[in-house]
Amino acid sequence: MSEHEQLRVELRKIEKWEKDQKGLFFWERLARLPFSALDKVTPKFIHQKIEKLLDEIAKYVDNGGQYLANTSATLEKASAQLQEKKQLSIEDIQHLSLQEMDGLAEYFIEVRKKNAQLQGATTGVGGIFTLAIDIPFVLGLTLKTLQEVAVSYGYDPTEQEERIFMVKCMQFSSSDIVGKRAILEELASGNRTQSLQQLQGWREVFLTYRDNLGWKKLFQMIPIAGMVFGAYINKQAISDIGEVGMMLYRKRRILEKVSQS
């Protein structure tokens, strides 16, 4: 089988994955309810901290902000993982095989899953109060995971186009079937250079992502026992966004390789 044919096979696998996305179950749509109760008893200073962190995420989308990962450090880790003697550049990664790109993405996702698991267990000790702090942390870790996946497929996360694409990945992961279809159609059109205003509101995207963790995070509100739930839930959250990021970035790279072959 030629490289072109292999790429076509991989592309069909991704298209099947896209069709298999069923959206959220009914009980997941009730995710906002736990947070309605949580908001009523959460101290004001925690609300203010969440608001501040959400504003920082907005700055990330706009100009990088504090959540912009160190691309050079990511490339250094990628080079070490591939046992390269010299540090790879974004352009070097673009010429790697699809299998090598997949391996890098999986490596970065596994590392972030462990980080998320540890954080979830730590914040699970304090129940409701540390839970409110844990959510912005997971959002930030999600962004860094997506940036590393982007680098794994030869895309530069310092470019605003890629940061907007990452927001779309997050939006896709928390949308219902109608929303997923709309996002896939939008991405298929090739129009990824949208302005922030065209993102239907970055704040809505992130608040929806936060609230869709609600029913799961409800179990983490139990002090001490929340350690177990927090560790699992955070790990699964990064696993889910990692899968979405891999699939959507992988599809872009395959299409570009096919067009060049």
C-alpha positions as MATLAB code, in Angstrom:
seq = 'MSEHEQLRVELRKIEKWEKDQKGLFFWERLARLPFSALDKVTPKFIHQKIEKLLDEIAKYVDNGGQYLANTSATLEKASAQLQEKKQLSIEDIQHLSLQEMDGLAEYFIEVRKKNAQLQGATTGVGGIFTLAIDIPFVLGLTLKTLQEVAVSYGYDPTEQEERIFMVKCMQFSSSDIVGKRAILEELASGNRTQSLQQLQGWREVFLTYRDNLGWKKLFQMIPIAGMVFGAYINKQAISDIGEVGMMLYRKRRILEKVSQS';
ca = [
       0.000    0.000    0.000;
       1.400    3.403   -0.983;
       1.738    6.264    1.490;
      -1.133    8.064   -0.239;
      -3.403    5.035    0.189;
      -2.377    4.652    3.842;
      -3.252    8.270    4.488;
      -6.640    7.725    2.883;
      -7.247    4.747    5.171;
      -6.381    6.835    8.240;
      -8.614    9.643    7.006;
     -11.564    7.255    6.738;
     -10.943    6.158   10.349;
     -11.184    9.762   11.503;
     -14.335   10.337    9.470;
     -15.862    7.249   11.111;
     -14.917    8.662   14.531;
     -16.653   11.918   13.617;
     -19.840   10.055   12.702;
     -19.682    8.094   15.943;
     -19.800   11.228   18.064;
     -23.221   10.960   19.670;
     -23.185   14.184   21.612;
     -24.188   14.419   25.248;
     -26.669   12.169   27.002;
     -29.680   13.718   28.675;
     -28.165   13.469   32.138;
     -25.076   15.257   30.884;
     -27.303   18.080   29.686;
     -28.267   18.556   33.326;
     -24.645   19.440   34.080;
     -25.519   23.046   34.899;
     -27.785   22.010   37.787;
     -25.011   20.965   40.202;
     -23.270   24.259   39.508;
     -26.445   26.220   40.194;
     -26.410   24.740   43.684;
     -22.659   25.158   43.991;
     -22.836   28.851   43.062;
     -25.226   29.566   45.929;
     -22.880   28.274   48.605;
     -19.510   29.139   47.098;
     -17.783   32.071   48.843;
     -17.495   35.301   46.875;
     -13.685   35.244   46.805;
     -13.720   31.909   44.962;
     -16.143   33.304   42.382;
     -13.792   36.232   41.892;
     -10.834   33.895   41.408;
     -12.698   31.925   38.743;
     -13.682   35.157   36.982;
     -10.065   36.285   36.967;
      -8.853   32.983   35.555;
     -11.509   33.058   32.841;
     -10.315   36.525   31.899;
      -6.785   35.140   31.638;
      -8.043   32.483   29.241;
      -9.552   35.245   27.119;
      -6.131   36.877   27.001;
      -4.707   33.542   25.876;
      -7.073   33.398   22.924;
      -6.331   37.016   22.075;
      -2.564   37.220   22.525;
      -1.258   34.109   24.270;
      -1.486   35.224   27.884;
      -0.214   33.117   30.755;
      -1.589   29.879   29.343;
       0.629   30.002   26.268;
       2.907   26.982   26.603;
       6.645   27.247   26.011;
       6.857   25.999   22.428;
      10.637   25.682   22.587;
      10.377   23.451   25.671;
       7.686   21.373   23.965;
       9.910   20.936   20.910;
      12.791   19.955   23.181;
      10.644   17.241   24.776;
       9.503   16.090   21.341;
      13.106   15.831   20.179;
      14.049   13.783   23.246;
      11.047   11.500   22.786;
      12.071   10.824   19.174;
      15.723   10.504   20.254;
      16.832   13.233   17.866;
      20.347   14.618   18.321;
      19.288   18.175   17.531;
      16.168   20.033   18.620;
      13.393   19.766   16.072;
      11.589   22.803   14.731;
       7.886   23.072   13.863;
       8.904   22.695   10.220;
      10.890   19.527   11.011;
       7.873   17.953   12.677;
       5.745   18.691    9.614;
       7.926   16.222    7.703;
       7.676   13.393   10.233;
       5.594   10.329    9.439;
       2.009   10.246   10.676;
       2.939    7.427   13.066;
       5.688    9.553   14.631;
       3.284   12.471   15.024;
       0.713   10.188   16.662;
       3.358    8.885   19.051;
       4.303   12.404   20.127;
       0.683   13.424   20.687;
       0.000   10.296   22.754;
       3.131   10.934   24.832;
       2.126   14.501   25.697;
      -1.471   13.495   26.471;
      -0.316   10.759   28.856;
       1.930   13.198   30.730;
      -0.907   15.715   31.080;
      -3.326   13.013   32.214;
      -0.983   12.162   35.079;
      -0.732   15.843   36.010;
      -4.516   16.165   35.961;
      -4.962   13.017   38.015;
      -2.615   14.295   40.718;
      -4.301   17.705   40.778;
      -7.762   16.126   41.020;
      -6.720   13.974   43.954;
      -5.160   16.962   45.713;
      -8.127   19.298   45.317;
     -10.562   16.475   46.089;
      -9.405   16.544   49.707;
     -11.097   19.875   50.365;
     -14.436   19.140   48.729;
     -16.519   22.087   47.533;
     -14.000   24.865   48.191;
     -11.040   23.345   46.371;
     -13.394   22.102   43.640;
     -14.098   25.684   42.572;
     -10.353   26.221   42.174;
      -9.820   22.905   40.397;
     -12.092   23.748   37.452;
     -10.033   26.698   36.135;
      -6.927   24.550   36.594;
      -8.413   21.838   34.381;
      -9.294   24.442   31.757;
      -5.708   25.692   31.761;
      -4.335   22.151   31.581;
      -6.701   21.472   28.697;
      -5.252   24.399   26.757;
      -1.699   23.234   27.352;
      -2.599   19.700   26.253;
      -4.075   21.026   23.019;
      -1.006   23.174   22.396;
       1.270   20.154   22.751;
      -0.944   18.137   20.425;
      -0.758   21.009   17.927;
       3.051   20.937   18.045;
       2.979   17.149   17.644;
       1.340   17.592   14.237;
       3.529   20.501   13.170;
       1.287   23.455   14.014;
       2.503   26.533   15.875;
       0.353   27.341   18.961;
       1.769   30.855   19.129;
      -0.321   31.736   16.074;
      -3.775   33.070   16.880;
      -5.302   30.879   14.180;
      -4.237   27.825   16.170;
      -5.469   29.237   19.467;
      -8.881   29.777   17.887;
      -8.762   26.225   16.521;
      -8.118   24.969   20.063;
     -11.186   26.819   21.307;
     -13.124   24.997   18.595;
     -11.713   21.691   19.861;
     -12.969   22.506   23.360;
     -16.312   23.625   21.983;
     -16.589   20.373   20.024;
     -15.845   18.241   23.083;
     -18.683   19.836   25.074;
     -21.290   20.237   22.316;
     -24.322   18.085   21.547;
     -24.622   16.270   18.225;
     -25.990   19.338   16.430;
     -23.144   21.486   17.714;
     -20.539   18.877   16.782;
     -21.905   18.652   13.250;
     -21.860   22.435   12.866;
     -18.255   22.666   14.068;
     -17.108   19.857   11.764;
     -18.786   21.546    8.801;
     -17.173   24.841    9.728;
     -13.722   23.274   10.018;
     -14.221   21.377    6.771;
     -14.839   24.675    5.002;
     -11.245   25.611    5.764;
     -12.241   28.907    7.363;
     -10.126   28.844   10.539;
      -8.988   32.474   10.596;
     -12.051   33.795   12.375;
     -12.054   36.724   14.736;
     -12.880   36.275   18.401;
     -16.323   37.750   17.818;
     -17.085   34.952   15.358;
     -16.415   32.315   18.045;
     -19.915   32.910   19.442;
     -18.266   34.238   22.580;
     -15.142   32.679   24.074;
     -16.646   33.069   27.535;
     -19.689   30.996   26.652;
     -17.431   28.287   25.257;
     -15.404   27.983   28.435;
     -18.349   28.289   30.817;
     -20.146   25.543   28.882;
     -17.035   23.388   29.088;
     -16.890   24.027   32.835;
     -20.558   23.286   33.399;
     -20.476   20.088   31.368;
     -18.174   18.697   34.043;
     -20.826   19.535   36.636;
     -22.516   16.200   37.210;
     -19.133   14.477   37.414;
     -17.595   17.095   39.672;
     -20.581   16.795   42.012;
     -19.010   13.655   43.465;
     -15.759   15.492   44.033;
     -17.541   17.843   46.457;
     -17.354   15.163   49.154;
     -14.243   15.871   51.281;
     -11.606   13.118   51.342;
     -13.703   10.766   49.161;
     -13.431   13.490   46.528;
      -9.787   12.513   46.106;
     -10.760    9.342   44.248;
     -13.442   11.023   42.156;
     -11.253   14.063   41.458;
      -8.320   11.990   40.265;
     -10.470    9.945   37.889;
     -12.580   12.842   36.588;
      -9.622   15.098   35.823;
      -7.750   12.301   34.102;
     -10.795   11.493   31.976;
     -11.333   15.164   31.097;
      -7.814   15.440   29.672;
      -8.178   12.060   27.964;
     -11.361   13.257   26.234;
      -9.952   16.594   25.066;
      -6.735   14.849   24.029;
      -8.710   12.503   21.803;
     -10.613   15.377   20.201;
      -7.413   17.361   19.679;
      -5.622   14.391   18.159;
      -8.451   13.569   15.783;
      -9.031   17.123   14.550;
      -5.348   18.036   14.215;
      -4.581   14.626   12.734;
      -7.250   15.151   10.094;
      -5.775   18.515    9.128;
      -2.298   17.047    8.765;
      -3.514   14.040    6.758;
      -5.423   16.283    4.357;
      -2.332   18.419    3.853;
      -0.135   15.372    3.292;
      -2.652   13.941    0.805;
      -2.753   17.197   -1.138;
       1.038   17.192   -1.329;
       1.405   13.565   -2.384;
];
